[in-house]
Amino acid sequence: DYGNALAASGLADLAFYEGRISEAKVILEKGIAFDLEKAPKFIAADKYIILAQLHLLQGKKDLAVKAADQALDTSKEEEVMFAAAEIYTQTGQEDKARNLQTELSKKIEPGYRAFAKIIGGQLSMTRGDVTGAIDLFLEAQDLADTWLNHFLLGRAYLEAGAFSEAYSEFETCLKRRGEATSVFFNDLPTYRYMPPVFYYLGRAQEGLKSAEATNSYKAFLSIKEKGDGDWMVEDARRRLGNL
């Protein structure tokens, strides 16, 4: 049953990776029903998180919040708390995000305290305090050198117009792409985090007036060619058309 639960997570992650959003949702909904009955609760919670991320990608914030709430109702694993807080930071649920940040900041393990710093950084980003976010992501990096933090730091640098620094962080993500297969180090698949690296790398290259931006956007769109389309795909197509 554990194997079946993990296999369904892998299929949903792959569908998300390729942008097959509708298919991913079907896999997740079936998988959650199975997991709640027959598998460890944290695997069901992880599926709720993936569902929340899919809703967010489609701009369905209410459904994203509901799925994040369900994830936390199912499991209070630290990785679930962090991922739910990420959803809350992007859906205007600042109080919920801060409560989870406080919980994680009390943990002994440096990795979990790094999660707390990352949540703080994401909250700063939503308030438009980009330099504050960069400071917090750098503090998180001192606690634990994670793939996810390099990605978020790259996005913050991009927002600040620091294109060289952003480029460097996204290049690190590409070099360490193996870590993207499970960004939380808990065997649960997260390769869906990888395609946006090509999109944001293209944005950084555009800022640097580099012709390589074309290749980055093409790499991103080739991954998503079987997908349903979302805002990032549309923007990548638009940007590629303008180059």
BELZILIN-V743390 format. One record per residue. N is the residue number from 1. OMEGA is omega in radians with two decimals (none if undefined). NEAR is the number of other C-alpha atoms within 10 Angstrom. D_FIRST is the distance of its C-alpha to the first C-alpha in whole Angstrom. Layout:
BEGIN
n:N omega:OMEGA near:NEAR d_first:D_FIRST
n:N omega:OMEGA near:NEAR d_first:D_FIRST
END
This chain:
BEGIN
n:1 omega:3.07 near:12 d_first:0
n:2 omega:3.13 near:11 d_first:4
n:3 omega:3.12 near:9 d_first:5
n:4 omega:-3.13 near:14 d_first:5
n:5 omega:3.12 near:20 d_first:6
n:6 omega:3.14 near:20 d_first:9
n:7 omega:3.13 near:15 d_first:10
n:8 omega:3.08 near:21 d_first:11
n:9 omega:3.13 near:25 d_first:12
n:10 omega:3.13 near:18 d_first:14
n:11 omega:3.12 near:16 d_first:15
n:12 omega:3.13 near:28 d_first:17
n:13 omega:3.13 near:25 d_first:18
n:14 omega:3.12 near:17 d_first:20
n:15 omega:3.10 near:21 d_first:21
n:16 omega:3.12 near:26 d_first:23
n:17 omega:-3.09 near:21 d_first:24
n:18 omega:3.10 near:23 d_first:26
n:19 omega:3.12 near:24 d_first:27
n:20 omega:-2.95 near:20 d_first:25
n:21 omega:-3.11 near:21 d_first:25
n:22 omega:-3.14 near:13 d_first:24
n:23 omega:3.12 near:15 d_first:22
n:24 omega:-3.12 near:23 d_first:20
n:25 omega:3.13 near:21 d_first:20
n:26 omega:3.13 near:12 d_first:19
n:27 omega:-3.08 near:19 d_first:16
n:28 omega:-3.09 near:24 d_first:15
n:29 omega:3.07 near:15 d_first:16
n:30 omega:-3.09 near:11 d_first:14
n:31 omega:3.14 near:23 d_first:11
n:32 omega:3.14 near:22 d_first:12
n:33 omega:3.12 near:12 d_first:13
n:34 omega:-3.06 near:16 d_first:9
n:35 omega:-3.09 near:23 d_first:8
n:36 omega:-3.12 near:16 d_first:11
n:37 omega:-2.88 near:11 d_first:10
n:38 omega:-3.05 near:14 d_first:6
n:39 omega:3.07 near:19 d_first:6
n:40 omega:-3.02 near:15 d_first:9
n:41 omega:-3.06 near:18 d_first:12
n:42 omega:3.10 near:20 d_first:14
n:43 omega:3.05 near:24 d_first:11
n:44 omega:3.13 near:28 d_first:12
n:45 omega:3.12 near:29 d_first:16
n:46 omega:3.12 near:26 d_first:16
n:47 omega:3.05 near:28 d_first:15
n:48 omega:3.12 near:28 d_first:18
n:49 omega:3.13 near:27 d_first:20
n:50 omega:3.11 near:27 d_first:20
n:51 omega:3.11 near:27 d_first:21
n:52 omega:3.14 near:29 d_first:24
n:53 omega:3.09 near:24 d_first:25
n:54 omega:3.11 near:22 d_first:25
n:55 omega:-3.12 near:21 d_first:27
n:56 omega:3.13 near:18 d_first:29
n:57 omega:-3.14 near:16 d_first:30
n:58 omega:3.12 near:14 d_first:31
n:59 omega:-3.13 near:14 d_first:33
n:60 omega:-2.99 near:14 d_first:31
n:61 omega:-3.13 near:19 d_first:32
n:62 omega:3.13 near:13 d_first:31
n:63 omega:3.10 near:16 d_first:28
n:64 omega:3.13 near:27 d_first:27
n:65 omega:-3.14 near:24 d_first:28
n:66 omega:-3.14 near:14 d_first:26
n:67 omega:3.10 near:23 d_first:23
n:68 omega:3.08 near:29 d_first:24
n:69 omega:-3.13 near:21 d_first:25
n:70 omega:3.10 near:17 d_first:21
n:71 omega:-3.12 near:28 d_first:20
n:72 omega:3.07 near:21 d_first:22
n:73 omega:-3.07 near:11 d_first:21
n:74 omega:-3.10 near:19 d_first:18
n:75 omega:3.08 near:18 d_first:18
n:76 omega:3.04 near:14 d_first:21
n:77 omega:-3.07 near:14 d_first:20
n:78 omega:-3.13 near:18 d_first:23
n:79 omega:3.10 near:20 d_first:22
n:80 omega:3.10 near:23 d_first:21
n:81 omega:-3.13 near:26 d_first:24
n:82 omega:-3.09 near:23 d_first:26
n:83 omega:3.09 near:23 d_first:24
n:84 omega:3.12 near:29 d_first:25
n:85 omega:3.08 near:32 d_first:29
n:86 omega:3.11 near:24 d_first:29
n:87 omega:-3.10 near:25 d_first:28
n:88 omega:-3.14 near:25 d_first:31
n:89 omega:-3.07 near:23 d_first:33
n:90 omega:-3.10 near:18 d_first:33
n:91 omega:3.08 near:18 d_first:34
n:92 omega:-3.13 near:14 d_first:37
n:93 omega:-2.99 near:15 d_first:35
n:94 omega:-3.12 near:15 d_first:36
n:95 omega:3.12 near:12 d_first:36
n:96 omega:3.13 near:15 d_first:33
n:97 omega:-3.12 near:26 d_first:32
n:98 omega:3.12 near:18 d_first:35
n:99 omega:3.12 near:13 d_first:33
n:100 omega:3.07 near:22 d_first:30
n:101 omega:3.14 near:24 d_first:32
n:102 omega:3.12 near:15 d_first:34
n:103 omega:-3.09 near:15 d_first:31
n:104 omega:-3.12 near:24 d_first:30
n:105 omega:-3.14 near:18 d_first:34
n:106 omega:-3.09 near:11 d_first:34
n:107 omega:3.14 near:14 d_first:31
n:108 omega:-3.04 near:9 d_first:32
n:109 omega:-3.14 near:12 d_first:30
n:110 omega:-3.12 near:15 d_first:32
n:111 omega:-3.14 near:20 d_first:29
n:112 omega:3.07 near:23 d_first:29
n:113 omega:3.04 near:22 d_first:32
n:114 omega:3.06 near:27 d_first:32
n:115 omega:-3.13 near:30 d_first:30
n:116 omega:3.11 near:28 d_first:33
n:117 omega:-3.13 near:26 d_first:35
n:118 omega:3.09 near:28 d_first:34
n:119 omega:3.08 near:28 d_first:33
n:120 omega:3.12 near:24 d_first:37
n:121 omega:3.14 near:28 d_first:38
n:122 omega:3.07 near:27 d_first:36
n:123 omega:3.08 near:25 d_first:38
n:124 omega:3.13 near:19 d_first:41
n:125 omega:-3.10 near:20 d_first:40
n:126 omega:3.10 near:15 d_first:40
n:127 omega:-3.13 near:12 d_first:43
n:128 omega:3.12 near:13 d_first:45
n:129 omega:-3.02 near:15 d_first:45
n:130 omega:-3.13 near:21 d_first:44
n:131 omega:3.06 near:16 d_first:46
n:132 omega:3.12 near:17 d_first:44
n:133 omega:-3.14 near:26 d_first:41
n:134 omega:3.12 near:23 d_first:42
n:135 omega:-3.11 near:16 d_first:43
n:136 omega:3.10 near:22 d_first:40
n:137 omega:3.09 near:27 d_first:38
n:138 omega:3.07 near:19 d_first:40
n:139 omega:3.10 near:16 d_first:40
n:140 omega:-3.13 near:26 d_first:36
n:141 omega:3.11 near:21 d_first:36
n:142 omega:-3.14 near:12 d_first:38
n:143 omega:-3.11 near:17 d_first:36
n:144 omega:-3.10 near:17 d_first:33
n:145 omega:-3.05 near:13 d_first:33
n:146 omega:3.09 near:21 d_first:30
n:147 omega:-3.07 near:23 d_first:30
n:148 omega:-3.13 near:19 d_first:29
n:149 omega:3.07 near:22 d_first:33
n:150 omega:-3.14 near:23 d_first:35
n:151 omega:-3.11 near:22 d_first:33
n:152 omega:3.09 near:20 d_first:34
n:153 omega:3.09 near:25 d_first:38
n:154 omega:3.13 near:30 d_first:38
n:155 omega:3.12 near:27 d_first:38
n:156 omega:3.09 near:24 d_first:40
n:157 omega:3.12 near:22 d_first:43
n:158 omega:3.13 near:22 d_first:43
n:159 omega:-3.13 near:16 d_first:44
n:160 omega:-3.10 near:16 d_first:46
n:161 omega:3.10 near:14 d_first:48
n:162 omega:-2.94 near:16 d_first:47
n:163 omega:3.12 near:22 d_first:46
n:164 omega:3.13 near:15 d_first:47
n:165 omega:3.11 near:18 d_first:45
n:166 omega:3.13 near:28 d_first:42
n:167 omega:-3.12 near:23 d_first:42
n:168 omega:-3.13 near:16 d_first:42
n:169 omega:-3.14 near:24 d_first:39
n:170 omega:3.04 near:26 d_first:37
n:171 omega:3.07 near:18 d_first:38
n:172 omega:3.12 near:15 d_first:36
n:173 omega:3.12 near:24 d_first:33
n:174 omega:3.14 near:18 d_first:34
n:175 omega:-3.10 near:11 d_first:34
n:176 omega:-3.01 near:13 d_first:31
n:177 omega:3.10 near:17 d_first:29
n:178 omega:-3.13 near:13 d_first:26
n:179 omega:-3.13 near:18 d_first:26
n:180 omega:3.14 near:20 d_first:25
n:181 omega:3.06 near:18 d_first:22
n:182 omega:-3.01 near:17 d_first:20
n:183 omega:-3.13 near:20 d_first:23
n:184 omega:3.09 near:20 d_first:22
n:185 omega:-3.11 near:13 d_first:21
n:186 omega:3.12 near:8 d_first:17
n:187 omega:3.12 near:10 d_first:16
n:188 omega:-2.99 near:19 d_first:15
n:189 omega:-3.14 near:22 d_first:17
n:190 omega:-3.08 near:22 d_first:20
n:191 omega:3.05 near:20 d_first:22
n:192 omega:3.13 near:19 d_first:24
n:193 omega:-2.99 near:18 d_first:26
n:194 omega:-3.06 near:21 d_first:28
n:195 omega:3.13 near:21 d_first:30
n:196 omega:3.09 near:17 d_first:32
n:197 omega:-3.13 near:22 d_first:33
n:198 omega:3.11 near:24 d_first:35
n:199 omega:-3.09 near:24 d_first:36
n:200 omega:3.04 near:24 d_first:38
n:201 omega:3.08 near:29 d_first:39
n:202 omega:3.12 near:28 d_first:41
n:203 omega:3.13 near:24 d_first:42
n:204 omega:3.14 near:27 d_first:44
n:205 omega:3.06 near:21 d_first:45
n:206 omega:3.13 near:19 d_first:47
n:207 omega:3.13 near:17 d_first:48
n:208 omega:-3.12 near:16 d_first:50
n:209 omega:-3.13 near:12 d_first:51
n:210 omega:3.11 near:12 d_first:49
n:211 omega:-3.13 near:12 d_first:49
n:212 omega:3.12 near:13 d_first:45
n:213 omega:3.13 near:24 d_first:44
n:214 omega:-3.12 near:19 d_first:44
n:215 omega:-3.13 near:15 d_first:42
n:216 omega:3.11 near:23 d_first:39
n:217 omega:3.12 near:26 d_first:39
n:218 omega:3.12 near:17 d_first:39
n:219 omega:3.12 near:15 d_first:36
n:220 omega:-3.07 near:24 d_first:34
n:221 omega:3.12 near:24 d_first:35
n:222 omega:3.08 near:13 d_first:34
n:223 omega:-3.02 near:15 d_first:31
n:224 omega:-2.97 near:20 d_first:31
n:225 omega:3.12 near:13 d_first:33
n:226 omega:-2.99 near:12 d_first:30
n:227 omega:-3.12 near:19 d_first:29
n:228 omega:-3.08 near:13 d_first:30
n:229 omega:3.09 near:17 d_first:33
n:230 omega:-3.05 near:15 d_first:33
n:231 omega:-3.09 near:11 d_first:36
n:232 omega:3.09 near:15 d_first:35
n:233 omega:3.13 near:20 d_first:35
n:234 omega:-3.11 near:12 d_first:39
n:235 omega:3.11 near:13 d_first:40
n:236 omega:3.11 near:22 d_first:40
n:237 omega:-3.13 near:15 d_first:41
n:238 omega:-3.12 near:12 d_first:44
n:239 omega:3.13 near:17 d_first:45
n:240 omega:3.12 near:18 d_first:44
n:241 omega:-3.10 near:9 d_first:47
n:242 omega:-3.08 near:8 d_first:49
n:243 omega:none near:10 d_first:49
END
